[in-house]
């Protein structure tokens, strides 16, 4: 798919933009929605978030856009520096890219990426969303991290494998095939 560093960064950007929005929705609505609504005595997650003054992060309540930006910066940085390079190397240890069907090789990369990124991002989320108002306890922190990994891993695996990566690959192919077609037309002119 991506052939050079710029294309890899654009591919990672497309992936992270979709993934962060999916995870914020998943975290706020699916995992924590009922608790947020119950704590605020309302019947809508957005109403509950508004009533409490935002989403709890860093020991404060922040607007949803701040949560998305914070998670985006963390995820994009990790994806570019750790996730993409390491997942490709891990997939190459199991499969030879020249001899393996592209779908199988891409699936191996996706699985490796999920296996790398999910525990790391869950660790970061444990630090960002930890209830610091109750004091810090390392056992509680690691229990919350393990809980987040258990919640996030199935969602990460299936959403990346069945929805996000196929969508990103399709968009990426359309974006770069069109630009390469324009380049070849300009070169022939």
C-alpha positions as CSV (number, residue, x, y, z in Angstrom):
1,X,0.0,0.0,0.0
2,X,2.0,3.0,1.2
3,X,5.3,3.2,-0.8
4,X,7.2,6.0,0.9
5,X,7.4,7.8,4.2
6,X,4.9,10.5,3.2
7,X,2.4,8.0,2.1
8,X,2.9,6.0,5.3
9,X,2.2,9.1,7.4
10,X,-0.9,9.9,5.4
11,X,-2.1,6.3,5.7
12,X,-1.5,6.5,9.5
13,X,-3.3,9.9,9.7
14,X,-6.4,8.5,7.9
15,X,-6.4,5.4,10.2
16,X,-6.0,7.4,13.4
17,X,-8.6,10.0,12.5
18,X,-11.2,7.3,12.0
19,X,-10.0,5.1,14.9
20,X,-9.9,7.9,17.5
21,X,-13.5,8.9,16.8
22,X,-14.6,5.3,16.9
23,X,-12.9,4.7,20.3
24,X,-14.2,7.9,21.9
25,X,-17.7,7.0,20.9
26,X,-17.1,3.4,22.0
27,X,-15.7,4.5,25.4
28,X,-18.3,7.1,26.1
29,X,-21.4,5.4,24.9
30,X,-20.8,1.6,25.0
31,X,-18.4,1.1,27.9
32,X,-19.2,4.1,30.2
33,X,-22.5,5.4,28.9
34,X,-24.8,3.9,31.5
35,X,-22.6,4.9,34.4
36,X,-22.3,8.5,33.1
37,X,-26.1,8.8,32.6
38,X,-26.8,7.2,36.0
39,X,-24.3,9.5,37.9
40,X,-25.9,12.6,36.3
41,X,-29.6,11.4,36.5
42,X,-30.3,11.9,32.8
43,X,-31.3,9.6,29.9
44,X,-28.8,10.7,27.2
45,X,-25.0,10.4,27.2
46,X,-24.5,13.8,25.6
47,X,-26.8,15.4,28.1
48,X,-24.8,13.7,31.0
49,X,-21.5,14.8,29.6
50,X,-22.9,18.4,29.2
51,X,-24.3,18.3,32.8
52,X,-21.0,17.2,34.3
53,X,-19.1,19.8,32.4
54,X,-17.3,17.5,29.9
55,X,-15.4,14.3,30.0
56,X,-13.2,13.5,32.9
57,X,-9.5,13.6,31.9
58,X,-6.3,14.7,33.6
59,X,-8.2,15.2,36.8
60,X,-10.5,17.8,35.2
61,X,-13.6,17.8,33.0
62,X,-12.7,18.7,29.4
63,X,-14.9,19.1,26.3
64,X,-15.2,16.1,23.9
65,X,-13.1,17.9,21.3
66,X,-10.2,18.2,23.8
67,X,-10.4,14.5,24.5
68,X,-10.4,13.7,20.8
69,X,-7.4,15.9,20.1
70,X,-5.4,14.5,23.1
71,X,-6.1,10.9,22.0
72,X,-5.3,11.8,18.4
73,X,-1.9,13.2,19.2
74,X,-1.0,10.2,21.4
75,X,-2.3,7.6,18.8
76,X,-0.8,9.3,15.8
77,X,2.6,9.6,17.4
78,X,2.6,6.0,18.6
79,X,1.3,4.7,15.2
80,X,4.0,6.5,13.3
81,X,6.9,5.7,15.7
82,X,6.0,2.3,17.1
83,X,2.8,0.7,15.6
84,X,3.4,0.7,11.9
85,X,7.1,-0.1,11.8
86,X,7.0,-2.8,14.5
87,X,3.8,-4.4,13.1
88,X,5.4,-4.7,9.6
89,X,8.5,-6.3,11.1
90,X,6.4,-8.7,13.1
91,X,4.3,-9.7,10.1
92,X,7.6,-10.2,8.1
93,X,8.9,-12.6,10.7
94,X,5.9,-14.8,10.1
95,X,5.2,-14.3,6.4
96,X,7.3,-13.5,3.4
97,X,5.6,-10.5,1.8
98,X,6.7,-11.6,-1.7
99,X,5.3,-15.1,-1.3
100,X,2.2,-14.4,0.8
101,X,-1.2,-13.4,-0.6
102,X,-1.6,-9.6,0.0
103,X,-4.8,-10.1,2.0
104,X,-3.2,-12.5,4.4
105,X,-0.1,-10.3,4.8
106,X,-2.3,-7.2,5.4
107,X,-4.3,-9.1,7.9
108,X,-1.1,-10.1,9.7
109,X,-0.1,-6.5,9.9
110,X,-3.5,-5.4,11.2
111,X,-3.4,-8.1,13.9
112,X,0.1,-7.1,14.9
113,X,-0.8,-3.5,15.0
114,X,-3.8,-4.2,17.3
115,X,-1.6,-6.3,19.5
116,X,0.9,-3.5,19.9
117,X,-1.4,-0.4,19.9
118,X,-4.2,-1.7,22.1
119,X,-2.2,-2.3,25.3
120,X,-0.2,0.9,24.8
121,X,-3.2,3.1,24.2
122,X,-5.1,1.4,27.0
123,X,-2.2,2.2,29.3
124,X,-2.2,5.9,28.2
125,X,-6.0,6.0,28.6
126,X,-5.6,4.5,32.1
127,X,-3.3,7.5,33.0
128,X,-5.5,10.1,31.3
129,X,-8.8,8.9,32.8
130,X,-7.6,7.7,36.2
131,X,-9.7,9.1,39.1
132,X,-6.9,11.2,40.6
133,X,-9.4,12.9,43.0
134,X,-9.4,9.6,45.0
135,X,-5.6,9.5,45.2
136,X,-3.3,7.3,43.2
137,X,-2.9,3.6,43.8
138,X,-0.6,1.6,41.5
139,X,-2.6,-1.6,41.9
140,X,-5.8,0.3,41.0
141,X,-4.0,1.8,38.0
142,X,-2.9,-1.6,36.7
143,X,-6.3,-3.1,37.3
144,X,-7.9,-0.3,35.3
145,X,-5.3,-0.8,32.5
146,X,-6.1,-4.5,32.4
147,X,-9.9,-3.8,32.4
148,X,-9.4,-1.4,29.5
149,X,-7.3,-3.9,27.5
150,X,-10.1,-6.5,28.0
151,X,-12.8,-4.0,26.8
152,X,-10.7,-2.6,23.9
153,X,-9.0,-5.6,22.4
154,X,-12.1,-7.3,20.9
155,X,-13.4,-3.9,19.7
156,X,-10.0,-3.0,18.3
157,X,-9.5,-6.3,16.5
158,X,-12.9,-6.5,14.9
159,X,-13.3,-2.8,14.0
160,X,-9.8,-2.6,12.5
161,X,-10.1,-5.9,10.6
162,X,-13.6,-5.6,9.3
163,X,-14.3,-1.8,9.1
164,X,-11.5,0.7,9.6
165,X,-8.7,-0.8,7.6
166,X,-10.8,-1.8,4.6
167,X,-12.2,1.7,4.5
168,X,-8.8,3.3,4.9
169,X,-7.3,1.1,2.2
170,X,-10.2,1.9,-0.2
171,X,-9.8,5.7,0.4
172,X,-6.1,5.5,0.2
173,X,-6.2,3.6,-3.1
174,X,-8.6,6.2,-4.6
175,X,-6.6,9.1,-3.3
176,X,-3.2,7.9,-4.6
177,X,-4.4,6.2,-7.8
178,X,-6.1,9.4,-8.8
179,X,-3.0,11.5,-8.0
180,X,-0.7,9.1,-9.9
181,X,-3.1,9.2,-12.9
182,X,-2.9,13.0,-12.8
183,X,0.9,12.8,-12.6
184,X,1.2,10.4,-15.5
185,X,-1.1,12.7,-17.6
186,X,1.0,15.7,-16.7
187,X,4.2,13.8,-17.5
188,X,2.8,12.8,-20.9
189,X,1.8,16.5,-21.7
